[in-house]
Amino acid sequence: MAAKLDYQWHLRKIMADRGLFSTTDLIPLLQERGITLSSSQVYRLVVECPERLSLKILMSLLDILACTMDDLIVPVAAAGSESNFPNEEGCWSRD
């Protein structure tokens, strides 16, 4: 049986490292690249682990933050399905 995988989403940390401390700081930067998201969509993108993500949005984030996918998304082994709490990154495990 293959190991179940999960991931850690480091968007908030990378934003802070680049001096972007408000989720709304991303809105005009995304708009410059043709991506239009509401402030609530950007908030969820930053503070939650996305289940689905457009490749255009992903590529825009990599460009805006001058980072790689390895910086933004870190694969990890999924915790047991009995976990009722988010991991240290705030992400719930998915089975």
ZAMARGU-4260 file (C-alpha; in steps of 0.2 Angstrom, whole numbers, plus 5000, padded with zeros to 4 digits):
<rodrens>
0) 5000/5000/5000 | 5007/5017/4995 | 5010/5030/5009 | 4997/5043/5010 | 5004/5061/5007
5) 4999/5078/5013 | 5008/5095/5011 | 5012/5110/5020 | 5008/5127/5012 | 5020/5141/5016
10) 5012/5155/5007 | 5010/5166/5023 | 5028/5163/5028 | 5035/5167/5011 | 5025/5183/5010
15) 5031/5189/5027 | 5049/5185/5021 | 5046/5196/5006 | 5039/5210/5017 | 5020/5207/5012
20) 5011/5206/5029 | 4993/5209/5023 | 4984/5196/5013 | 4977/5211/5003 | 4995/5216/4997
25) 4993/5201/4985 | 4978/5208/4976 | 4986/5221/4965 | 5001/5210/4962 | 4989/5196/4956
30) 4979/5209/4945 | 4995/5214/4936 | 4996/5196/4931 | 4978/5195/4925 | 4972/5186/4940
35) 4956/5193/4949 | 4952/5187/4966 | 4941/5195/4980 | 4949/5199/4996 | 4941/5184/5004
40) 4948/5172/4991 | 4965/5179/4994 | 4963/5178/5012 | 4958/5159/5011 | 4973/5156/4999
45) 4985/5163/5011 | 4979/5157/5028 | 4972/5140/5023 | 4980/5125/5013 | 4971/5125/4996
50) 4963/5109/4990 | 4963/5115/4972 | 4973/5129/4964 | 4974/5135/4947 | 4991/5133/4939
55) 4990/5152/4933 | 4988/5157/4951 | 5002/5146/4956 | 5013/5152/4943 | 5009/5170/4947
60) 5012/5167/4966 | 5029/5160/4961 | 5033/5175/4950 | 5027/5188/4963 | 5037/5180/4978
65) 5052/5175/4967 | 5051/5157/4974 | 5050/5140/4968 | 5036/5127/4971 | 5048/5118/4983
70) 5048/5134/4994 | 5029/5135/4993 | 5023/5117/4994 | 5032/5104/5005 | 5026/5086/5004
75) 5024/5077/5020 | 5017/5060/5026 | 4999/5062/5031 | 4995/5060/5049 | 4983/5046/5054
80) 4965/5049/5050 | 4960/5049/5068 | 4968/5066/5070 | 4955/5079/5075 | 4967/5094/5075
85) 4977/5104/5061 | 4995/5101/5060 | 5008/5114/5065 | 5006/5123/5049 | 4987/5125/5052
90) 4982/5112/5038 | 4970/5098/5041 | 4976/5081/5035 | 4967/5074/5020 | 4965/5055/5017
</rodrens>
